Amino acid sequence: MNERNYRVVSEVRSNGDLLDVPSDAHDVTIEPLGQPGLVRVTYLSPVREIEFTDGGEDGGTDADDDRPTYLA
């Protein structure tokens, strides 16, 4: 089974505003806030791993193992 990573997206919007929620979003919730006319939209958005190398002739070095993983 593949492990998926997600980031939490949470935005405050005025009641009636349009918001583009990605089709692959999970656990979308809309909740009213204490201030009239405002809602909070929260969802999980999948991220993907992007590999970075130093661009050398060999495509990288052993030091690449120490580099952080970037998620987008």
C-alpha positions in Angstrom: 0.0 0.0 0.0 1.4 3.4 -0.9 1.7 6.0 1.8 0.2 9.4 0.9 1.2 12.7 2.6 -1.3 15.5 3.0 -1.3 19.1 4.0 -4.1 20.8 5.9 -5.6 23.7 4.0 -7.8 26.1 6.0 -9.3 29.3 4.8 -11.8 31.8 6.2 -14.3 33.0 3.6 -17.4 35.2 3.6 -20.6 33.3 3.4 -21.4 32.9 -0.4 -17.8 33.3 -1.6 -16.6 30.8 -4.3 -13.7 28.6 -3.5 -11.9 26.1 -5.7 -11.4 22.9 -3.7 -9.2 20.4 -5.6 -11.1 17.3 -6.8 -8.6 15.1 -4.9 -9.2 16.9 -1.5 -10.3 14.8 1.4 -12.4 15.5 4.6 -13.8 18.8 3.4 -15.5 20.7 6.2 -17.3 24.0 6.3 -18.1 25.5 9.7 -19.5 28.8 10.7 -17.3 31.2 12.7 -18.3 33.3 15.7 -18.5 36.4 13.5 -21.7 36.5 11.4 -21.2 35.9 7.6 -17.9 34.1 7.9 -17.1 30.4 7.5 -14.0 28.3 7.8 -13.3 25.8 5.0 -10.8 23.1 5.9 -9.6 20.1 3.8 -6.7 17.7 3.4 -4.8 18.2 0.1 -2.5 15.5 -1.1 1.2 16.4 -1.7 3.8 14.8 -3.8 7.5 14.4 -3.3 9.9 16.3 -5.6 13.5 15.1 -5.9 16.3 17.7 -6.2 19.8 16.9 -7.4 22.9 19.0 -7.9 22.8 18.6 -11.6 26.3 17.1 -11.8 27.4 14.7 -14.5 26.7 11.7 -12.3 23.3 13.0 -11.4 24.1 13.7 -7.7 26.5 12.8 -5.0 26.4 10.8 -1.8 25.6 14.0 0.0 22.2 13.9 -1.7 21.2 11.4 1.0 21.4 14.2 3.6 19.2 16.6 1.7 15.6 17.2 2.9 12.6 15.9 1.0 10.5 18.7 -0.5 6.7 18.3 -0.7 4.5 20.2 -3.1 
